[in-house]
Amino acid sequence: MKRRMWIQLIGVLAFGLAAPLWAKHGLLSTTDRDAWIDQRFQDLVNGGLVSNPGRPLNELTNLQVAQLTAEAAHTVLAQADVLPPPTLDGMPPSIPGDLPAPSPALAPEQQSSQVSKGLKDLVEEFKNELSAMDVDVARLEDKIYDQKRRNENFAARQQEYLRLTGTTPYGDGAVFSNLYRGFGANSSYPSMDYNDFMYLDFGFKGVPAPFVLFDAQLRITRTIGLYYVDPITPPITLRWLSLTNFNELATITVGDFYKSYTPLTLWNNDVPVYTFIEPTSFQRNRKAVEDLVYMDHEPDWHLRGFQASSSMAWPDNVFLSYFKLHMMAGELKSATQASFSNYFAASQASLSFFNDNLEFKGVGLLLWNDPNTVSIPYIVDFPSTFAKQYQIGSLSARLNIPFADKVSLSGSLEGAFNQYQDDINNPLRVFQDWAVLGNASLNISGVHLTTKYYNVGPYFYSPGAQTNHYSAVPGQQGYIGTNLFLDDALPGYLDNYVFQKVDRPVFAGYDRMAENMLPYGDATPNRLGMVFGFSADIGKNGWLKPQASWIAPISTLQMHEIQAVDVLNPAGTGAVAVDAATNTQTGRTFGGYEGALTIDLAKAMDLKDKTYQVSFDYKNQTTDLGIGAALFTVNTFIASWDFCPPIKGFDSLVFSVGFESINSSGSEYVLNGVGSPSTYANYSFYLDTGSLGSYAYTPLNISKTVWAFGAMYPLTPAIRFRGDLFLNQYTYTDVPGYDRHDEIGRIACEASF
């Protein structure tokens, strides 16, 4: 144990010494950045220092923001000794349609000061990039500080960045120590189990030529633990490699990129959070897992291949607003001796009108096998020899109708059509379906009333939309236990592949104690119905936030399965319901509601860089299987509290407390032997004959209670320590003598340079 502790300590110190800078924006080729950067950039636009970007701000990459900041810098350097004031009426000369106008309450001198601060903050954030673009940062600072009092410390730091040219190294790393202890006859862990994981991501980014960005990132990993031991040579993997060109006509990337399209096509949220509130320790653990395995980028897929995007804007045209076009293609999986090469190709185009208040969008996605790359012969009775093909198309529209200041009505509608050919040599093995997704929202000064309509066919399938990153079935390819990262009791397991099992439709597992109605989000198949919602931001800075949702029992609009979940029988002569008892029924009907409240006292009292927040959430779910049995019901209560101690010198330390209580009652069909207790299920595609016999109608009178305690301390802007402790207890009244208690502790040090 002493040797293990020394290894951890050395790892922490090594990362600490190599972490002088914590950047608030991600890679230049991404849109990953803190929200304040967009706000400061908006200040430059409002002040007339930056030309209209010609596209929504959240679609600009960090390189483009840096380039436009350079444009503002050159404007200031070419002017007199003061920044341009706003126009006489207090409004900026030009505001693009996707950016809100500044508050008219600001006086001209306040707006000028705001523009100055915006440029100063952006120069500080993108100082490396500006230096690489030959911006005279020191002279630019002089211009800024002649109007706003000079900050000598900031100016001195900027001199260092004037010497940075060409390629810039960057990186981040972390040391994770995990301790697991299980108690009781049904515990998931032994009395003592641990694993430690250390990684270092380092890369190089640069602008070797104007408007060209090179970016590469490598990862070195090392694991230590009772069951998690590395080979002699630590693995080194290529995490990211891209070359991106930005020009007036298009943005072109060869290599790695992130992309998502629409909810019914190429879209996938990260691990679904099925409640309004997620306690900090839960969220911190989940995001760490996603980043470790996926380089997580929220709803976007990490793809490798070729992409090109272009847009046109008409800022002065009352009728036309934007035209956008995106195309991509690449290889998903190379051929092996007995497998095909898999490829993807997709395009998306949109046209918007009336200051971007009306938009029409079309999407096409194609995934296919190349039959010429497989070495085994085609055999009619063996699906593994079938070359397969997916086609998914979508048309959607978005409308926003502004009635008055802070009052608007908005909505969207998407219709999609999919075709899956299980064998390109057999035109009879084609499966088709369609789906419709619509939503509407009435927005009145921070209050939002919403409704969402689902009509997703029972056989509708799009691997990008419905194949979640996670799988709950042990032994599947990419199961997290083989990746040596985290514990086997995590609710959901990573598959380290961009599309799960592209060789045939497959759906990830889900926990019936978490979600039954929409386990795959908006693209959940076999669903018809409507959900109503409410949210509001009340008070100063929106410090009071209530949220609610309700499945209204309105005849055919109450959320339900369109039909029982059918699969092909083993003989291939007909359809058989996976849930045998629902063979002659129409399937499940869902009901329920959820309410949540978040109180942020730091916002209410305008306490910058402080945390005083408490949240509560209650969710009720009911499922009627249509077989005359009692409802299957799940009730979830969550409480979360985050605060920093009001002690000088320790007020950057943030404590977190989370509580979750889940109680289920009744019976449902679950996968036999998956989980402890067995609460997992998954949607089965028509060809999934393996699902027959794998489901059992099981009483699920279960109570799960989780306490989570956490702390986060930023030692420096570049180094952060955090720790979380989870205490889990399960009560399973249907199983005599069932006893399970878990203790999971995690300590981590994260650093960036």
PALUM-323223 format. One record per residue (C-alpha): residue in one letter; x, y, z. Coordinates in steps of 0.2 Angstrom, whole numbers, padded with zeros to 4 digits, always signed. Example, Ala and Ser with C-alpha at 12.3 -4.5 7.8 and 13.67 -1.06 7.14 Angstrom:
<lotors>
a+0062-0022+0039s+0068-0005+0036
</lotors>
This chain:
<lotors>
m+0000+0000+0000k+0014+0012+0004r+0021+0009-0014r+0004+0013-0021m+0003+0029-0011w+0020+0035-0017i+0015+0032-0035q-0001+0042-0033l+0009+0056-0024i+0022+0057-0038g+0008+0057-0051v-0001+0072-0042l+0015+0082-0041a+0020+0078-0059f+0004+0085-0065g+0005+0100-0053l+0022+0105-0060a+0016+0104-0078a+0001+0114-0076p+0004+0133-0078l-0012+0138-0087w-0030+0133-0087a-0038+0138-0103k-0056+0142-0104h-0058+0137-0122g-0056+0120-0129l-0047+0115-0145l-0047+0128-0159s-0057+0117-0171t-0071+0115-0159t-0085+0126-0152d-0081+0120-0134r-0079+0136-0123d-0085+0145-0108a-0101+0155-0110w-0093+0171-0105i-0082+0171-0120d-0098+0171-0131q-0104+0186-0121r-0088+0196-0123f-0088+0192-0141q-0106+0199-0142d-0100+0215-0134l-0087+0217-0148v-0101+0214-0161n-0113+0226-0152g-0099+0239-0152g-0096+0238-0170l-0078+0231-0168v-0082+0215-0177s-0091+0212-0193n-0107+0201-0194p-0100+0183-0192g-0114+0177-0204r-0119+0162-0194p-0126+0159-0176l-0113+0162-0163n-0113+0145-0156e-0108+0137-0172l-0091+0147-0173t-0076+0138-0169n-0063+0144-0157l-0051+0148-0171q-0064+0158-0180v-0068+0168-0163a-0049+0171-0162q-0048+0177-0180l-0063+0189-0177t-0055+0195-0161a-0039+0198-0172e-0050+0208-0183a-0056+0219-0169a-0038+0221-0163h-0033+0227-0180t-0047+0239-0180v-0042+0247-0163l-0024+0248-0168a-0029+0258-0184q-0039+0270-0175a-0037+0285-0163d-0032+0282-0145v-0050+0278-0139l-0062+0264-0143p-0077+0269-0154p-0092+0275-0144p-0109+0268-0148t-0121+0278-0159l-0131+0293-0152d-0146+0283-0148g-0136+0271-0138m-0138+0256-0149p-0124+0248-0159p-0122+0250-0177s-0125+0232-0182i-0132+0217-0173p-0133+0200-0181g-0150+0191-0180d-0143+0177-0169l-0137+0189-0155p-0148+0199-0143a-0148+0218-0143p-0139+0226-0128s-0150+0232-0114p-0156+0250-0118a-0153+0254-0100l-0134+0255-0103a-0128+0273-0105p-0116+0276-0119e-0101+0277-0108q-0106+0261-0100q-0107+0253-0117s-0090+0259-0122s-0083+0252-0106q-0091+0236-0109v-0084+0235-0126s-0067+0239-0119k-0068+0225-0106g-0075+0213-0119l-0059+0215-0130k-0047+0215-0115d-0055+0198-0109l-0054+0190-0126v-0036+0196-0129e-0032+0188-0113e-0041+0172-0117f-0034+0170-0135k-0017+0178-0132n-0007+0163-0139e-0018+0163-0155l-0017+0182-0157s+0002+0181-0156a+0003+0167-0169m-0008+0178-0180d+0005+0192-0179v-0006+0204-0169d+0005+0217-0159v-0003+0212-0143a+0007+0224-0132r+0003+0239-0143l-0015+0233-0143e-0015+0233-0124d-0009+0251-0124k-0024+0256-0134i-0035+0247-0122y-0027+0253-0106d-0026+0271-0112q-0045+0271-0110k-0046+0259-0095r-0033+0260-0082r-0017+0250-0086n-0015+0233-0078e+0004+0232-0077n+0004+0214-0072f-0007+0209-0087a+0004+0218-0099a+0020+0210-0092r+0012+0193-0095q+0007+0197-0112q+0026+0201-0117e+0029+0182-0114y+0016+0177-0127l+0024+0189-0140r+0038+0176-0141l+0026+0161-0145t+0025+0157-0164g+0021+0142-0174t+0015+0126-0165t+0009+0127-0147p+0009+0112-0135y-0006+0109-0124g-0012+0095-0113d-0021+0089-0098g-0020+0074-0086a-0027+0067-0071v-0024+0054-0057f-0040+0044-0052s-0040+0033-0036n-0055+0022-0034l-0060+0012-0019y-0074-0001-0019r-0081-0010-0004g-0096-0021-0004f-0106-0028+0011g-0120-0041+0012a-0124-0057+0003n-0129-0049-0013s-0115-0036-0014s-0107-0031-0031y-0089-0029-0024p-0078-0039-0012s-0074-0031+0005m-0059-0022-0003d-0056-0018-0021y-0047-0003-0029n-0040+0003-0045d-0030+0018-0050f-0030+0026-0067m-0018+0039-0073y-0018+0048-0090l-0009+0061-0099d-0016+0069-0114f-0004+0080-0124g-0005+0087-0141f+0001+0101-0153k-0010+0114-0161g-0004+0127-0173v-0008+0138-0187p+0006+0134-0200a-0002+0144-0213p-0016+0157-0213f-0033+0150-0210v-0026+0132-0207l-0027+0123-0191f-0017+0108-0186d-0022+0098-0171a-0015+0082-0164q-0018+0074-0147l-0010+0058-0139r-0014+0049-0123i-0003+0039-0111t-0012+0029-0098r-0007+0018-0083t-0018+0008-0072i-0015+0000-0055g-0026-0011-0046l-0031-0028-0039y-0039-0033-0056y-0033-0019-0067v-0015-0020-0071d-0006-0013-0087p+0006-0023-0097i+0024-0019-0095t+0023-0005-0109p+0010+0008-0105p-0001+0011-0120i+0000+0026-0131t-0015+0030-0141l-0019+0043-0154r-0034+0052-0148w-0036+0066-0161l-0029+0071-0177s-0036+0084-0189l-0031+0097-0202t-0044+0111-0204n-0044+0125-0217f-0055+0140-0214n-0059+0151-0229e-0072+0162-0236l-0081+0148-0245a-0080+0133-0233t-0073+0125-0218i-0064+0109-0223t-0058+0096-0210v-0048+0080-0214g-0046+0069-0199d-0056+0070-0183f-0072+0080-0180y-0088+0081-0170k-0105+0082-0178s-0123+0079-0174y-0138+0082-0185t-0156+0081-0179p-0165+0071-0166l-0171+0057-0178t-0155+0055-0188l-0137+0057-0182w-0140+0063-0164n-0136+0055-0148n-0136+0063-0131d-0123+0058-0118v-0128+0046-0105p-0147+0050-0102v-0151+0060-0087y-0169+0056-0084t-0172+0068-0070f-0172+0087-0071i-0159+0087-0057e-0142+0078-0056p-0132+0080-0040t-0115+0087-0042s-0106+0071-0037f-0116+0060-0049q-0113+0073-0064r-0094+0074-0060n-0092+0055-0060r-0103+0053-0076k-0093+0067-0086a-0077+0059-0081v-0081+0042-0088e-0087+0050-0104d-0072+0061-0107l-0060+0046-0102v-0068+0035-0115y-0076+0046-0128m-0067+0063-0128d-0085+0068-0124h-0092+0083-0133e-0110+0083-0127p-0122+0077-0140d-0110+0076-0154w-0102+0060-0161h-0083+0059-0163l-0080+0054-0181r-0065+0052-0192g-0065+0056-0210f-0069+0071-0221q-0081+0085-0218a-0085+0102-0226s-0097+0115-0222s-0101+0132-0229s-0114+0146-0226m-0120+0162-0233a-0128+0176-0224w-0139+0191-0229p-0139+0202-0214d-0147+0217-0223n-0160+0206-0231v-0177+0206-0223f-0182+0190-0231l-0167+0179-0232s-0156+0175-0217y-0144+0161-0218f-0140+0146-0230k-0129+0132-0222l-0123+0116-0230h-0113+0102-0222m-0106+0086-0230m-0096+0072-0222a-0089+0054-0226g-0077+0042-0219e-0073+0024-0213l-0081+0017-0197k-0072+0001-0197s-0059-0007-0207a-0061-0025-0214t-0054-0040-0206q-0053-0058-0212a-0072-0061-0208s-0079-0044-0208f-0084-0030-0220s-0077-0012-0221n-0091+0000-0214y-0093+0017-0221f-0103+0033-0218a-0109+0048-0228a-0121+0061-0224s-0126+0079-0229q-0137+0092-0221a-0143+0109-0228s-0154+0122-0221l-0161+0139-0226s-0168+0152-0214f-0179+0167-0217f-0185+0183-0207n-0170+0186-0196d-0168+0167-0193n-0185+0165-0186l-0190+0152-0200e-0179+0138-0205f-0181+0123-0216k-0168+0109-0215g-0165+0093-0225v-0154+0078-0219g-0148+0062-0227l-0137+0049-0219l-0130+0033-0227l-0121+0018-0218w-0116+0003-0228n-0104-0012-0229d-0093-0015-0244p-0096-0033-0249n-0079-0033-0259t-0069-0032-0243v-0075-0048-0234s-0065-0064-0237i-0079-0076-0232p-0091-0082-0246y-0109-0076-0246i-0121-0089-0238v-0140-0086-0239d-0143-0093-0221f-0129-0084-0212p-0132-0066-0208s-0114-0063-0204t-0111-0064-0223f-0124-0051-0227a-0118-0034-0233k-0130-0022-0225q-0136-0004-0229y-0145+0010-0219q-0153+0025-0226i-0161+0039-0215g-0168+0055-0222s-0176+0069-0213l-0186+0085-0217s-0188+0098-0203a-0194+0115-0200r-0192+0128-0186l-0202+0143-0182n-0201+0157-0170i-0214+0171-0169p-0210+0186-0158f-0225+0195-0152a-0217+0208-0140d-0202+0211-0130k-0198+0194-0121v-0214+0186-0128s-0213+0173-0142l-0221+0157-0149s-0209+0144-0156g-0210+0127-0162s-0202+0114-0173l-0207+0098-0183e-0197+0084-0190g-0202+0070-0201a-0190+0056-0205f-0190+0040-0215n-0178+0026-0213q-0174+0010-0223y-0163-0004-0218q-0158-0018-0230d-0152-0033-0220d-0145-0041-0236i-0141-0031-0251n-0141-0047-0261n-0159-0050-0256p-0172-0036-0261l-0185-0044-0250r-0175-0041-0234v-0179-0023-0233f-0187-0014-0217q-0195+0003-0218d-0203+0015-0206w-0206+0033-0202a-0206+0045-0187v-0213+0062-0183l-0207+0073-0169g-0215+0090-0165n-0213+0103-0151a-0220+0120-0147s-0216+0133-0134l-0224+0149-0127n-0210+0160-0120i-0215+0175-0109s-0201+0184-0100g-0192+0169-0094v-0207+0157-0092h-0208+0143-0104l-0224+0132-0108t-0219+0117-0119t-0227+0103-0127k-0219+0089-0137y-0228+0076-0149y-0220+0059-0153n-0225+0047-0167v-0210+0036-0169g-0214+0019-0178p-0211+0002-0170y-0197-0002-0183f-0189+0015-0185y-0171+0014-0182s-0156+0026-0184p-0140+0020-0176g-0134+0037-0173a-0150+0042-0164q-0155+0027-0154t-0139+0018-0150n-0133+0025-0134h-0115+0026-0129y-0119+0014-0115s-0123-0005-0114a-0129-0014-0099v-0125-0032-0104p-0109-0040-0098g-0098-0047-0111q-0103-0036-0125q-0089-0029-0136g-0082-0013-0127y-0090-0017-0111i-0082-0006-0098g-0074-0020-0088t-0063-0024-0102n-0057-0005-0103l-0050-0005-0086f-0057+0012-0082l-0071+0011-0069d-0082+0000-0058d-0094-0013-0065a-0109-0006-0055l-0110+0010-0065p-0128+0012-0071g-0123+0010-0090y-0108+0003-0098l-0097+0011-0112d-0095+0004-0129n-0080+0012-0136y-0086+0013-0154v-0095+0027-0163f-0110+0016-0169q-0114+0000-0159k-0115-0015-0170v-0118-0007-0187d-0119-0025-0194r-0137-0026-0188p-0149-0015-0178v-0146-0015-0159f-0152-0005-0145a-0142-0001-0129g-0149-0008-0112y-0158+0003-0100d-0163+0002-0082r-0182+0001-0078m-0179+0010-0062a-0172+0025-0071e-0183+0027-0087n-0197+0017-0096m-0206+0029-0107l-0192+0037-0117p-0176+0027-0113y-0168+0032-0130g-0174+0050-0128d-0183+0058-0143a-0179+0044-0155t-0186+0030-0144p-0195+0019-0156n-0213+0012-0154r-0220+0028-0146l-0235+0039-0149g-0241+0052-0137m-0238+0070-0130v-0229+0077-0115f-0232+0094-0108g-0219+0104-0099f-0215+0120-0089s-0200+0130-0084a-0196+0147-0077d-0181+0158-0073i-0187+0169-0059g-0179+0184-0050k-0162+0192-0051n-0151+0182-0063g-0164+0168-0063w-0160+0162-0046l-0176+0153-0043k-0179+0140-0057p-0195+0128-0056q-0197+0115-0069a-0211+0102-0072s-0217+0089-0084w-0234+0079-0086i-0240+0065-0097a-0258+0070-0099p-0271+0055-0099i-0279+0062-0115s-0286+0047-0125t-0274+0042-0139l-0262+0056-0135q-0257+0048-0118m-0239+0041-0122h-0240+0022-0127e-0232+0009-0137i-0239+0008-0154q-0239-0011-0153a-0231-0025-0143v-0212-0027-0146d-0211-0040-0160v-0197-0050-0166l-0195-0063-0180n-0199-0081-0174p-0184-0094-0175a-0192-0101-0191g-0193-0085-0199t-0211-0087-0203g-0219-0074-0193a-0219-0061-0179v-0218-0065-0160a-0219-0053-0146v-0204-0052-0135d-0215-0050-0120a-0226-0066-0122a-0240-0060-0112t-0243-0045-0122n-0244-0055-0139t-0262-0050-0142q-0261-0033-0134t-0256-0016-0141g-0241-0014-0129r-0238-0002-0114t-0246+0014-0109f-0236+0027-0099g-0240+0040-0086g-0232+0051-0074y-0226+0068-0069e-0210+0077-0063g-0207+0093-0053a-0191+0101-0048l-0185+0117-0040t-0167+0125-0040i-0163+0139-0028d-0146+0148-0032l-0143+0160-0018a-0126+0166-0025k-0136+0172-0040a-0149+0181-0029m-0136+0190-0019d-0124+0193-0035l-0110+0184-0026k-0097+0181-0040d-0087+0165-0040k-0097+0158-0025t-0108+0143-0024y-0124+0142-0013q-0137+0131-0022v-0150+0119-0017s-0161+0108-0028f-0175+0096-0026d-0183+0084-0039y-0198+0072-0038k-0203+0060-0052n-0217+0048-0054q-0218+0035-0068t-0231+0023-0071t-0232+0009-0084d-0247-0001-0089l-0242-0017-0098g-0260-0020-0105i-0262-0037-0097g-0274-0032-0083a-0260-0032-0070a-0256-0018-0057l-0246-0004-0064f-0227-0004-0063t-0223+0012-0053v-0206+0021-0050n-0205+0036-0038t-0189+0045-0038f-0184+0059-0026i-0168+0069-0027a-0160+0082-0016s-0144+0091-0020w-0134+0104-0010d-0118+0114-0015f-0110+0127-0005c-0093+0135-0001p-0088+0139+0017p-0089+0157+0021i-0071+0157+0027k-0058+0168+0019g-0045+0158+0011f-0056+0143+0010d-0070+0150+0000s-0065+0142-0016l-0068+0125-0009v-0085+0118-0014f-0094+0105-0004s-0108+0094-0012v-0121+0083-0004g-0133+0073-0014f-0147+0061-0010e-0157+0050-0021s-0171+0038-0016i-0179+0027-0030n-0194+0015-0026s-0202+0004-0038s-0217-0007-0036g-0226-0020-0047s-0219-0031-0061e-0211-0029-0077y-0202-0039-0091v-0183-0038-0088l-0168-0047-0095n-0164-0063-0085g-0148-0061-0074v-0143-0044-0080g-0139-0033-0065s-0141-0035-0046p-0155-0033-0044s-0161-0038-0062t-0169-0022-0068y-0162-0020-0085a-0171-0021-0102n-0168-0016-0120y-0178-0013-0135s-0177-0027-0148f-0177-0025-0167y-0188-0036-0177l-0173-0047-0182d-0167-0049-0165t-0172-0068-0162g-0160-0069-0148s-0172-0059-0137l-0184-0074-0137g-0183-0082-0120s-0172-0069-0112y-0186-0059-0104a-0195-0063-0088y-0210-0056-0080t-0202-0051-0063p-0209-0043-0047l-0198-0027-0044n-0203-0021-0027i-0186-0012-0024s-0179+0003-0015k-0163+0011-0019t-0155+0024-0008v-0139+0034-0012w-0130+0047-0002a-0116+0056-0010f-0103+0067-0002g-0091+0077-0012a-0078+0091-0012m-0069+0101-0026y-0054+0112-0022p-0045+0122-0036l-0027+0123-0029t-0023+0134-0044p-0032+0139-0060a-0023+0124-0067i-0024+0111-0054r-0040+0104-0046f-0043+0091-0033r-0059+0083-0030g-0066+0068-0020d-0083+0059-0020l-0090+0046-0008f-0106+0036-0013l-0115+0025-0001n-0128+0014-0009q-0141+0003-0001y-0154-0009-0010t-0169-0017-0002y-0177-0030-0013t-0193-0037-0004d-0197-0050-0017v-0180-0059-0014p-0179-0066+0004g-0163-0061+0013y-0158-0049+0000d-0144-0038+0006r-0133-0026-0003h-0123-0011+0003d-0110-0002-0008e-0096+0011-0003i-0088+0019-0018g-0074+0032-0015r-0066+0042-0029i-0052+0054-0027a-0044+0064-0042c-0032+0077-0046e-0034+0086-0063a-0022+0097-0071s-0020+0107-0088f-0006+0115-0097
</lotors>
